Amino acid sequence: MKLNATRLVTALAVAVGFALPVCAAPVAFEVIDKTIPKSLTMEAGDPGRGKKALLNRKQGNCLACHSSSALKDQPFHGEVGPSLDGVSGRWKEAELRMILVDSKVVFEDTIMPSFYIADGYTRIAKKFMGKTILTAQQVEDILAYLNQLK
């Protein structure tokens, strides 16, 4: 099996208990041309909940790698990933959903974790096997928040 850097980083983080929750196994979704066009939950995302999940160090933890002028009141923005400013102008909703679910599909060499993939990891603690970092609704909520960043 080819070593997948994103999944390895996520697995290592999970193995040492670094800020990742235990979520249920993912629901099925369809990938079309490196996008996920349909909602994972069929329920609209809530931008307020999305912002909270995005900031939460045990959920999205997006600011560990990304910055955003909309979140300048938050400390410790990362510089590894691109700015979240204008993200919805650069990517369509279906593309952003794919990036949140499994960024490796869109960016082969990224170190961004796969937030909604539950398999394909190596050396993962048993309690995290078959689990995702975010729930389907958290993915949709974060997506709703990101869609506001034009």
PEKA-V892180 format. One record per residue. N is the residue number from 1. PHI is phi as a letter, one per 30 degrees, with the letter a starting at -180 (none if undefined). PSI is psi in radians with two decimals (999 if undefined). BURIAL is + if it has 16 or more other ideal C-beta (glycine too) atoms within 10 Angstrom, else -. Layout:
# PEKA-V892180
((N	PHI	PSI	BURIAL) (N	PHI	PSI	BURIAL))
This chain:
# PEKA-V892180
((1	none	2.28	-) (2	d	2.39	-) (3	d	2.20	-) (4	c	1.92	+) (5	d	-0.74	-) (6	d	-0.82	+) (7	d	-0.59	+) (8	d	-0.81	-) (9	e	-0.80	+) (10	d	-0.76	+) (11	d	-0.72	+) (12	d	-0.73	-) (13	d	-0.75	+) (14	d	-0.75	+) (15	d	-0.61	-) (16	c	0.06	-) (17	i	0.40	-) (18	d	1.67	-) (19	h	0.55	-) (20	b	2.25	+) (21	d	3.02	-) (22	c	1.93	-) (23	c	2.85	+) (24	d	2.90	-) (25	d	2.56	-) (26	d	2.69	+) (27	d	2.77	-) (28	d	2.55	-) (29	b	2.77	+) (30	c	2.27	-) (31	c	2.19	-) (32	b	2.06	-) (33	h	0.90	-) (34	i	0.53	-) (35	b	2.83	+) (36	b	1.64	+) (37	d	-0.47	-) (38	c	2.55	-) (39	e	2.56	+) (40	d	-0.37	+) (41	b	-0.27	-) (42	i	0.27	-) (43	c	2.36	-) (44	e	2.48	-) (45	d	2.66	+) (46	c	2.00	+) (47	d	-0.57	+) (48	d	-0.81	-) (49	d	-0.62	+) (50	d	-0.74	+) (51	d	-0.75	+) (52	d	-0.76	+) (53	d	-0.69	+) (54	d	-0.68	+) (55	d	-0.46	-) (56	d	2.17	+) (57	d	-0.25	-) (58	c	0.13	-) (59	b	-1.87	+) (60	d	-0.81	+) (61	h	0.65	+) (62	d	-0.58	+) (63	d	-0.12	+) (64	d	-0.50	-) (65	b	-0.40	+) (66	c	2.74	+) (67	c	2.88	+) (68	a	2.22	+) (69	d	-0.43	-) (70	d	-0.30	-) (71	c	0.53	+) (72	d	-0.31	-) (73	d	-0.16	-) (74	c	2.38	-) (75	d	2.83	-) (76	i	0.93	-) (77	d	2.46	+) (78	d	2.94	-) (79	b	0.17	-) (80	d	-0.77	-) (81	c	2.96	+) (82	d	2.78	-) (83	d	2.56	-) (84	d	-0.18	+) (85	e	2.20	-) (86	i	0.27	-) (87	d	-0.62	+) (88	d	-0.26	+) (89	d	-0.36	-) (90	c	-0.47	-) (91	b	2.49	+) (92	d	2.80	-) (93	e	-0.77	+) (94	d	-0.58	+) (95	d	-0.75	+) (96	d	-0.68	+) (97	d	-0.76	+) (98	d	-0.73	+) (99	d	-0.71	+) (100	d	-0.72	+) (101	d	-0.94	+) (102	a	1.52	+) (103	e	-0.41	+) (104	d	-0.46	+) (105	d	-0.64	+) (106	c	-0.74	+) (107	b	1.65	-) (108	e	-0.67	-) (109	c	0.24	-) (110	d	2.72	+) (111	c	0.05	-) (112	d	2.32	+) (113	d	2.70	+) (114	d	1.88	+) (115	d	-0.24	+) (116	b	0.63	+) (117	c	2.34	+) (118	c	0.04	+) (119	b	3.06	-) (120	i	0.11	-) (121	c	2.80	+) (122	b	2.60	-) (123	h	0.95	-) (124	c	2.48	+) (125	d	2.47	-) (126	e	-0.66	-) (127	d	-0.26	-) (128	c	-0.11	+) (129	d	2.32	-) (130	i	0.17	-) (131	c	2.79	+) (132	c	2.87	+) (133	d	-0.80	+) (134	c	2.73	+) (135	d	2.89	+) (136	e	-0.72	+) (137	d	-0.62	+) (138	d	-0.66	+) (139	e	-0.83	+) (140	d	-0.63	+) (141	d	-0.79	+) (142	d	-0.71	+) (143	e	-0.75	+) (144	d	-0.68	+) (145	d	-0.81	+) (146	d	-0.59	+) (147	d	-0.29	+) (148	d	-0.27	-) (149	d	1.48	+) (150	c	999	-))
